[in-house]
Amino acid sequence: MSDLTLVYFAWVREAIGRDEEQVERPAADVTIGALIATLATRGAGYAEAFARPEKLRAALDQHFVPLDSVIGEAKELAIFPPVTGG
């Protein structure tokens, strides 16, 4: 089973202290939200970054998806705050 690349942006990256990491791919039916809940237990930085999942957005293989989407066979999951600006 291949790993899943997690990519972090903005204050999520700052809280965790890294741009990306490789994790063991969860079962195909695990949702992004469930993975985020698991990641939040990895330490203080993760807990801070994922304390309010409703404030997060996600992309699987560079396609925006809701947090209740299953990860499936995606190779990359990006997690970031809502995009603003103009």
Jmol script that loads the backbone (N, CA, C; Angstrom):
load data "model"
ATOM      1  N   MET A   1       0.848  -1.178   0.000  1.00  0.00           N
ATOM      2  CA  MET A   1       0.000   0.000   0.000  1.00  0.00           C
ATOM      3  C   MET A   1       0.894   1.242   0.000  1.00  0.00           C
ATOM      4  N   SER A   2       0.612   2.180  -0.862  1.00  0.00           N
ATOM      5  CA  SER A   2       1.455   3.370  -0.972  1.00  0.00           C
ATOM      6  C   SER A   2       1.077   4.408   0.084  1.00  0.00           C
ATOM      7  N   ASP A   3       1.989   5.318   0.313  1.00  0.00           N
ATOM      8  CA  ASP A   3       1.745   6.396   1.264  1.00  0.00           C
ATOM      9  C   ASP A   3       0.885   7.476   0.636  1.00  0.00           C
ATOM     10  N   LEU A   4       0.335   8.319   1.499  1.00  0.00           N
ATOM     11  CA  LEU A   4      -0.433   9.489   1.095  1.00  0.00           C
ATOM     12  C   LEU A   4       0.414  10.708   1.451  1.00  0.00           C
ATOM     13  N   THR A   5       0.576  11.629   0.511  1.00  0.00           N
ATOM     14  CA  THR A   5       1.297  12.866   0.771  1.00  0.00           C
ATOM     15  C   THR A   5       0.315  13.899   1.298  1.00  0.00           C
ATOM     16  N   LEU A   6       0.613  14.455   2.465  1.00  0.00           N
ATOM     17  CA  LEU A   6      -0.175  15.544   3.029  1.00  0.00           C
ATOM     18  C   LEU A   6       0.592  16.827   2.806  1.00  0.00           C
ATOM     19  N   VAL A   7      -0.082  17.835   2.277  1.00  0.00           N
ATOM     20  CA  VAL A   7       0.531  19.133   2.005  1.00  0.00           C
ATOM     21  C   VAL A   7      -0.234  20.172   2.815  1.00  0.00           C
ATOM     22  N   TYR A   8       0.502  21.009   3.564  1.00  0.00           N
ATOM     23  CA  TYR A   8      -0.104  21.996   4.445  1.00  0.00           C
ATOM     24  C   TYR A   8       0.213  23.405   3.958  1.00  0.00           C
ATOM     25  N   PHE A   9      -0.751  24.314   4.110  1.00  0.00           N
ATOM     26  CA  PHE A   9      -0.574  25.694   3.675  1.00  0.00           C
ATOM     27  C   PHE A   9      -0.958  26.664   4.783  1.00  0.00           C
ATOM     28  N   ALA A  10      -0.383  27.874   4.715  1.00  0.00           N
ATOM     29  CA  ALA A  10      -0.711  29.021   5.563  1.00  0.00           C
ATOM     30  C   ALA A  10      -0.582  28.666   7.042  1.00  0.00           C
ATOM     31  N   TRP A  11      -1.569  29.046   7.871  1.00  0.00           N
ATOM     32  CA  TRP A  11      -1.429  28.834   9.311  1.00  0.00           C
ATOM     33  C   TRP A  11      -1.466  27.354   9.701  1.00  0.00           C
ATOM     34  N   VAL A  12      -1.990  26.496   8.845  1.00  0.00           N
ATOM     35  CA  VAL A  12      -1.920  25.061   9.118  1.00  0.00           C
ATOM     36  C   VAL A  12      -0.453  24.629   9.093  1.00  0.00           C
ATOM     37  N   ARG A  13       0.264  25.034   8.062  1.00  0.00           N
ATOM     38  CA  ARG A  13       1.700  24.725   7.933  1.00  0.00           C
ATOM     39  C   ARG A  13       2.477  25.305   9.111  1.00  0.00           C
ATOM     40  N   GLU A  14       2.165  26.538   9.474  1.00  0.00           N
ATOM     41  CA  GLU A  14       2.893  27.191  10.568  1.00  0.00           C
ATOM     42  C   GLU A  14       2.685  26.467  11.899  1.00  0.00           C
ATOM     43  N   ALA A  15       1.468  26.031  12.166  1.00  0.00           N
ATOM     44  CA  ALA A  15       1.184  25.341  13.432  1.00  0.00           C
ATOM     45  C   ALA A  15       1.877  23.987  13.489  1.00  0.00           C
ATOM     46  N   ILE A  16       1.864  23.255  12.372  1.00  0.00           N
ATOM     47  CA  ILE A  16       2.454  21.919  12.339  1.00  0.00           C
ATOM     48  C   ILE A  16       3.974  21.987  12.237  1.00  0.00           C
ATOM     49  N   GLY A  17       4.478  23.012  11.547  1.00  0.00           N
ATOM     50  CA  GLY A  17       5.921  23.181  11.430  1.00  0.00           C
ATOM     51  C   GLY A  17       6.540  22.473  10.243  1.00  0.00           C
ATOM     52  N   ARG A  18       5.721  22.127   9.263  1.00  0.00           N
ATOM     53  CA  ARG A  18       6.248  21.500   8.046  1.00  0.00           C
ATOM     54  C   ARG A  18       5.307  21.767   6.880  1.00  0.00           C
ATOM     55  N   ASP A  19       5.881  21.727   5.679  1.00  0.00           N
ATOM     56  CA  ASP A  19       5.116  21.956   4.453  1.00  0.00           C
ATOM     57  C   ASP A  19       4.334  20.726   4.035  1.00  0.00           C
ATOM     58  N   GLU A  20       4.947  19.557   4.217  1.00  0.00           N
ATOM     59  CA  GLU A  20       4.297  18.318   3.801  1.00  0.00           C
ATOM     60  C   GLU A  20       4.898  17.145   4.548  1.00  0.00           C
ATOM     61  N   GLU A  21       4.213  16.029   4.461  1.00  0.00           N
ATOM     62  CA  GLU A  21       4.704  14.786   5.047  1.00  0.00           C
ATOM     63  C   GLU A  21       4.019  13.608   4.372  1.00  0.00           C
ATOM     64  N   GLN A  22       4.625  12.455   4.551  1.00  0.00           N
ATOM     65  CA  GLN A  22       4.069  11.207   4.043  1.00  0.00           C
ATOM     66  C   GLN A  22       3.453  10.457   5.220  1.00  0.00           C
ATOM     67  N   VAL A  23       2.244   9.949   5.020  1.00  0.00           N
ATOM     68  CA  VAL A  23       1.607   9.121   6.045  1.00  0.00           C
ATOM     69  C   VAL A  23       1.132   7.830   5.398  1.00  0.00           C
ATOM     70  N   GLU A  24       0.952   6.835   6.219  1.00  0.00           N
ATOM     71  CA  GLU A  24       0.408   5.578   5.711  1.00  0.00           C
ATOM     72  C   GLU A  24      -1.011   5.830   5.221  1.00  0.00           C
ATOM     73  N   ARG A  25      -1.291   5.370   4.022  1.00  0.00           N
ATOM     74  CA  ARG A  25      -2.616   5.593   3.432  1.00  0.00           C
ATOM     75  C   ARG A  25      -3.682   4.931   4.307  1.00  0.00           C
ATOM     76  N   PRO A  26      -4.714   5.694   4.687  1.00  0.00           N
ATOM     77  CA  PRO A  26      -5.804   5.085   5.445  1.00  0.00           C
ATOM     78  C   PRO A  26      -6.659   4.196   4.526  1.00  0.00           C
ATOM     79  N   ALA A  27      -7.557   3.448   5.121  1.00  0.00           N
ATOM     80  CA  ALA A  27      -8.482   2.628   4.330  1.00  0.00           C
ATOM     81  C   ALA A  27      -9.214   3.517   3.332  1.00  0.00           C
ATOM     82  N   ALA A  28      -9.593   2.948   2.211  1.00  0.00           N
ATOM     83  CA  ALA A  28     -10.193   3.722   1.113  1.00  0.00           C
ATOM     84  C   ALA A  28     -11.483   4.422   1.500  1.00  0.00           C
ATOM     85  N   ASP A  29     -12.168   3.951   2.540  1.00  0.00           N
ATOM     86  CA  ASP A  29     -13.445   4.566   2.911  1.00  0.00           C
ATOM     87  C   ASP A  29     -13.315   5.629   4.005  1.00  0.00           C
ATOM     88  N   VAL A  30     -12.090   5.959   4.409  1.00  0.00           N
ATOM     89  CA  VAL A  30     -11.869   6.982   5.431  1.00  0.00           C
ATOM     90  C   VAL A  30     -12.062   8.362   4.804  1.00  0.00           C
ATOM     91  N   THR A  31     -12.782   9.223   5.502  1.00  0.00           N
ATOM     92  CA  THR A  31     -13.005  10.580   4.996  1.00  0.00           C
ATOM     93  C   THR A  31     -11.853  11.496   5.398  1.00  0.00           C
ATOM     94  N   ILE A  32     -11.778  12.618   4.709  1.00  0.00           N
ATOM     95  CA  ILE A  32     -10.770  13.631   5.055  1.00  0.00           C
ATOM     96  C   ILE A  32     -10.988  14.100   6.487  1.00  0.00           C
ATOM     97  N   GLY A  33     -12.239  14.335   6.859  1.00  0.00           N
ATOM     98  CA  GLY A  33     -12.543  14.775   8.217  1.00  0.00           C
ATOM     99  C   GLY A  33     -12.070  13.786   9.274  1.00  0.00           C
ATOM    100  N   ALA A  34     -12.249  12.493   9.011  1.00  0.00           N
ATOM    101  CA  ALA A  34     -11.796  11.467   9.953  1.00  0.00           C
ATOM    102  C   ALA A  34     -10.270  11.460  10.053  1.00  0.00           C
ATOM    103  N   LEU A  35      -9.595  11.627   8.932  1.00  0.00           N
ATOM    104  CA  LEU A  35      -8.133  11.689   8.959  1.00  0.00           C
ATOM    105  C   LEU A  35      -7.665  12.919   9.724  1.00  0.00           C
ATOM    106  N   ILE A  36      -8.305  14.047   9.514  1.00  0.00           N
ATOM    107  CA  ILE A  36      -7.948  15.274  10.244  1.00  0.00           C
ATOM    108  C   ILE A  36      -8.118  15.053  11.748  1.00  0.00           C
ATOM    109  N   ALA A  37      -9.200  14.384  12.163  1.00  0.00           N
ATOM    110  CA  ALA A  37      -9.410  14.102  13.584  1.00  0.00           C
ATOM    111  C   ALA A  37      -8.282  13.235  14.138  1.00  0.00           C
ATOM    112  N   THR A  38      -7.827  12.265  13.373  1.00  0.00           N
ATOM    113  CA  THR A  38      -6.714  11.419  13.790  1.00  0.00           C
ATOM    114  C   THR A  38      -5.419  12.226  13.864  1.00  0.00           C
ATOM    115  N   LEU A  39      -5.170  13.059  12.853  1.00  0.00           N
ATOM    116  CA  LEU A  39      -3.957  13.873  12.851  1.00  0.00           C
ATOM    117  C   LEU A  39      -3.913  14.812  14.048  1.00  0.00           C
ATOM    118  N   ALA A  40      -5.066  15.304  14.480  1.00  0.00           N
ATOM    119  CA  ALA A  40      -5.129  16.249  15.606  1.00  0.00           C
ATOM    120  C   ALA A  40      -4.589  15.650  16.893  1.00  0.00           C
ATOM    121  N   THR A  41      -4.491  14.319  16.966  1.00  0.00           N
ATOM    122  CA  THR A  41      -4.002  13.664  18.183  1.00  0.00           C
ATOM    123  C   THR A  41      -2.482  13.466  18.170  1.00  0.00           C
ATOM    124  N   ARG A  42      -1.803  13.923  17.122  1.00  0.00           N
ATOM    125  CA  ARG A  42      -0.360  13.663  16.975  1.00  0.00           C
ATOM    126  C   ARG A  42       0.532  14.595  17.781  1.00  0.00           C
ATOM    127  N   GLY A  43      -0.026  15.619  18.399  1.00  0.00           N
ATOM    128  CA  GLY A  43       0.788  16.542  19.182  1.00  0.00           C
ATOM    129  C   GLY A  43       0.180  17.936  19.180  1.00  0.00           C
ATOM    130  N   ALA A  44       0.833  18.838  19.924  1.00  0.00           N
ATOM    131  CA  ALA A  44       0.291  20.180  20.129  1.00  0.00           C
ATOM    132  C   ALA A  44       0.099  20.960  18.830  1.00  0.00           C
ATOM    133  N   GLY A  45       1.086  20.934  17.948  1.00  0.00           N
ATOM    134  CA  GLY A  45       0.967  21.670  16.691  1.00  0.00           C
ATOM    135  C   GLY A  45      -0.178  21.163  15.837  1.00  0.00           C
ATOM    136  N   TYR A  46      -0.325  19.853  15.772  1.00  0.00           N
ATOM    137  CA  TYR A  46      -1.425  19.261  15.008  1.00  0.00           C
ATOM    138  C   TYR A  46      -2.766  19.607  15.656  1.00  0.00           C
ATOM    139  N   ALA A  47      -2.823  19.527  16.984  1.00  0.00           N
ATOM    140  CA  ALA A  47      -4.056  19.858  17.699  1.00  0.00           C
ATOM    141  C   ALA A  47      -4.462  21.301  17.418  1.00  0.00           C
ATOM    142  N   GLU A  48      -3.486  22.193  17.411  1.00  0.00           N
ATOM    143  CA  GLU A  48      -3.767  23.601  17.116  1.00  0.00           C
ATOM    144  C   GLU A  48      -4.255  23.767  15.677  1.00  0.00           C
ATOM    145  N   ALA A  49      -3.575  23.147  14.738  1.00  0.00           N
ATOM    146  CA  ALA A  49      -3.919  23.294  13.325  1.00  0.00           C
ATOM    147  C   ALA A  49      -5.308  22.746  13.002  1.00  0.00           C
ATOM    148  N   PHE A  50      -5.687  21.660  13.679  1.00  0.00           N
ATOM    149  CA  PHE A  50      -6.930  20.972  13.333  1.00  0.00           C
ATOM    150  C   PHE A  50      -8.026  21.126  14.388  1.00  0.00           C
ATOM    151  N   ALA A  51      -7.877  22.097  15.289  1.00  0.00           N
ATOM    152  CA  ALA A  51      -8.856  22.311  16.353  1.00  0.00           C
ATOM    153  C   ALA A  51     -10.233  22.704  15.820  1.00  0.00           C
ATOM    154  N   ARG A  52     -10.263  23.391  14.695  1.00  0.00           N
ATOM    155  CA  ARG A  52     -11.534  23.854  14.132  1.00  0.00           C
ATOM    156  C   ARG A  52     -11.624  23.407  12.670  1.00  0.00           C
ATOM    157  N   PRO A  53     -11.932  22.139  12.440  1.00  0.00           N
ATOM    158  CA  PRO A  53     -11.952  21.629  11.066  1.00  0.00           C
ATOM    159  C   PRO A  53     -12.933  22.368  10.159  1.00  0.00           C
ATOM    160  N   GLU A  54     -13.960  22.962  10.731  1.00  0.00           N
ATOM    161  CA  GLU A  54     -14.912  23.723   9.896  1.00  0.00           C
ATOM    162  C   GLU A  54     -14.255  24.932   9.243  1.00  0.00           C
ATOM    163  N   LYS A  55     -13.083  25.312   9.724  1.00  0.00           N
ATOM    164  CA  LYS A  55     -12.327  26.434   9.142  1.00  0.00           C
ATOM    165  C   LYS A  55     -11.335  25.970   8.079  1.00  0.00           C
ATOM    166  N   LEU A  56     -11.329  24.685   7.757  1.00  0.00           N
ATOM    167  CA  LEU A  56     -10.359  24.139   6.811  1.00  0.00           C
ATOM    168  C   LEU A  56     -10.996  23.819   5.465  1.00  0.00           C
ATOM    169  N   ARG A  57     -10.167  23.797   4.453  1.00  0.00           N
ATOM    170  CA  ARG A  57     -10.555  23.361   3.111  1.00  0.00           C
ATOM    171  C   ARG A  57      -9.570  22.278   2.707  1.00  0.00           C
ATOM    172  N   ALA A  58      -9.966  21.485   1.703  1.00  0.00           N
ATOM    173  CA  ALA A  58      -9.113  20.377   1.286  1.00  0.00           C
ATOM    174  C   ALA A  58      -9.155  20.203  -0.223  1.00  0.00           C
ATOM    175  N   ALA A  59      -8.099  19.591  -0.730  1.00  0.00           N
ATOM    176  CA  ALA A  59      -8.029  19.213  -2.145  1.00  0.00           C
ATOM    177  C   ALA A  59      -7.388  17.833  -2.222  1.00  0.00           C
ATOM    178  N   LEU A  60      -8.028  16.946  -2.970  1.00  0.00           N
ATOM    179  CA  LEU A  60      -7.465  15.629  -3.258  1.00  0.00           C
ATOM    180  C   LEU A  60      -6.918  15.657  -4.666  1.00  0.00           C
ATOM    181  N   ASP A  61      -5.643  15.352  -4.799  1.00  0.00           N
ATOM    182  CA  ASP A  61      -4.986  15.377  -6.109  1.00  0.00           C
ATOM    183  C   ASP A  61      -5.331  16.661  -6.874  1.00  0.00           C
ATOM    184  N   GLN A  62      -5.267  17.786  -6.145  1.00  0.00           N
ATOM    185  CA  GLN A  62      -5.429  19.147  -6.676  1.00  0.00           C
ATOM    186  C   GLN A  62      -6.839  19.475  -7.148  1.00  0.00           C
ATOM    187  N   HIS A  63      -7.843  18.784  -6.585  1.00  0.00           N
ATOM    188  CA  HIS A  63      -9.254  19.088  -6.861  1.00  0.00           C
ATOM    189  C   HIS A  63      -9.933  19.385  -5.530  1.00  0.00           C
ATOM    190  N   PHE A  64     -10.536  20.575  -5.423  1.00  0.00           N
ATOM    191  CA  PHE A  64     -11.224  20.940  -4.193  1.00  0.00           C
ATOM    192  C   PHE A  64     -12.345  19.948  -3.895  1.00  0.00           C
ATOM    193  N   VAL A  65     -12.426  19.527  -2.641  1.00  0.00           N
ATOM    194  CA  VAL A  65     -13.450  18.578  -2.207  1.00  0.00           C
ATOM    195  C   VAL A  65     -13.895  18.942  -0.791  1.00  0.00           C
ATOM    196  N   PRO A  66     -15.118  18.559  -0.406  1.00  0.00           N
ATOM    197  CA  PRO A  66     -15.553  18.773   0.982  1.00  0.00           C
ATOM    198  C   PRO A  66     -14.855  17.806   1.928  1.00  0.00           C
ATOM    199  N   LEU A  67     -14.829  18.163   3.205  1.00  0.00           N
ATOM    200  CA  LEU A  67     -14.136  17.340   4.192  1.00  0.00           C
ATOM    201  C   LEU A  67     -14.797  15.985   4.421  1.00  0.00           C
ATOM    202  N   ASP A  68     -16.046  15.820   3.990  1.00  0.00           N
ATOM    203  CA  ASP A  68     -16.691  14.517   4.151  1.00  0.00           C
ATOM    204  C   ASP A  68     -16.421  13.586   2.966  1.00  0.00           C
ATOM    205  N   SER A  69     -15.532  14.000   2.063  1.00  0.00           N
ATOM    206  CA  SER A  69     -15.143  13.152   0.930  1.00  0.00           C
ATOM    207  C   SER A  69     -14.233  12.030   1.407  1.00  0.00           C
ATOM    208  N   VAL A  70     -14.386  10.853   0.796  1.00  0.00           N
ATOM    209  CA  VAL A  70     -13.475   9.757   1.113  1.00  0.00           C
ATOM    210  C   VAL A  70     -12.145   9.990   0.401  1.00  0.00           C
ATOM    211  N   ILE A  71     -11.071   9.545   1.020  1.00  0.00           N
ATOM    212  CA  ILE A  71      -9.738   9.732   0.459  1.00  0.00           C
ATOM    213  C   ILE A  71      -9.508   8.793  -0.721  1.00  0.00           C
ATOM    214  N   GLY A  72     -10.051   7.598  -0.635  1.00  0.00           N
ATOM    215  CA  GLY A  72      -9.943   6.658  -1.741  1.00  0.00           C
ATOM    216  C   GLY A  72      -8.497   6.369  -2.103  1.00  0.00           C
ATOM    217  N   GLU A  73      -8.195   6.449  -3.385  1.00  0.00           N
ATOM    218  CA  GLU A  73      -6.850   6.138  -3.885  1.00  0.00           C
ATOM    219  C   GLU A  73      -6.041   7.397  -4.208  1.00  0.00           C
ATOM    220  N   ALA A  74      -6.465   8.551  -3.700  1.00  0.00           N
ATOM    221  CA  ALA A  74      -5.739   9.801  -3.960  1.00  0.00           C
ATOM    222  C   ALA A  74      -4.285   9.671  -3.537  1.00  0.00           C
ATOM    223  N   LYS A  75      -3.427  10.369  -4.228  1.00  0.00           N
ATOM    224  CA  LYS A  75      -2.001  10.370  -3.909  1.00  0.00           C
ATOM    225  C   LYS A  75      -1.617  11.549  -3.015  1.00  0.00           C
ATOM    226  N   GLU A  76      -2.406  12.644  -3.081  1.00  0.00           N
ATOM    227  CA  GLU A  76      -2.070  13.854  -2.336  1.00  0.00           C
ATOM    228  C   GLU A  76      -3.318  14.462  -1.725  1.00  0.00           C
ATOM    229  N   LEU A  77      -3.192  14.887  -0.476  1.00  0.00           N
ATOM    230  CA  LEU A  77      -4.252  15.628   0.208  1.00  0.00           C
ATOM    231  C   LEU A  77      -3.642  16.940   0.678  1.00  0.00           C
ATOM    232  N   ALA A  78      -4.191  18.038   0.188  1.00  0.00           N
ATOM    233  CA  ALA A  78      -3.768  19.363   0.629  1.00  0.00           C
ATOM    234  C   ALA A  78      -4.792  19.878   1.631  1.00  0.00           C
ATOM    235  N   ILE A  79      -4.311  20.480   2.717  1.00  0.00           N
ATOM    236  CA  ILE A  79      -5.173  21.032   3.751  1.00  0.00           C
ATOM    237  C   ILE A  79      -4.776  22.488   3.961  1.00  0.00           C
ATOM    238  N   PHE A  80      -5.778  23.383   3.937  1.00  0.00           N
ATOM    239  CA  PHE A  80      -5.490  24.802   3.991  1.00  0.00           C
ATOM    240  C   PHE A  80      -6.696  25.580   4.481  1.00  0.00           C
ATOM    241  N   PRO A  81      -6.478  26.823   4.959  1.00  0.00           N
ATOM    242  CA  PRO A  81      -7.597  27.674   5.330  1.00  0.00           C
ATOM    243  C   PRO A  81      -8.304  28.174   4.073  1.00  0.00           C
ATOM    244  N   PRO A  82      -9.503  28.740   4.236  1.00  0.00           N
ATOM    245  CA  PRO A  82     -10.195  29.288   3.068  1.00  0.00           C
ATOM    246  C   PRO A  82      -9.320  30.314   2.340  1.00  0.00           C
ATOM    247  N   VAL A  83      -9.391  30.302   1.029  1.00  0.00           N
ATOM    248  CA  VAL A  83      -8.611  31.227   0.222  1.00  0.00           C
ATOM    249  C   VAL A  83      -9.360  32.548   0.140  1.00  0.00           C
ATOM    250  N   THR A  84      -8.635  33.637   0.413  1.00  0.00           N
ATOM    251  CA  THR A  84      -9.218  34.965   0.304  1.00  0.00           C
ATOM    252  C   THR A  84      -8.296  35.849  -0.509  1.00  0.00           C
ATOM    253  N   GLY A  85      -8.746  37.020  -0.802  1.00  0.00           N
ATOM    254  CA  GLY A  85      -7.893  37.962  -1.525  1.00  0.00           C
ATOM    255  C   GLY A  85      -8.518  38.350  -2.838  1.00  0.00           C
ATOM    256  N   GLY A  86      -7.766  39.098  -3.596  1.00  0.00           N
ATOM    257  CA  GLY A  86      -8.351  39.557  -4.837  1.00  0.00           C
ATOM    258  C   GLY A  86      -7.404  40.047  -5.783  1.00  0.00           C
TER     259      GLY A  86
END
end "model"
wireframe off; spacefill off
backbone 0.3
color backbone group
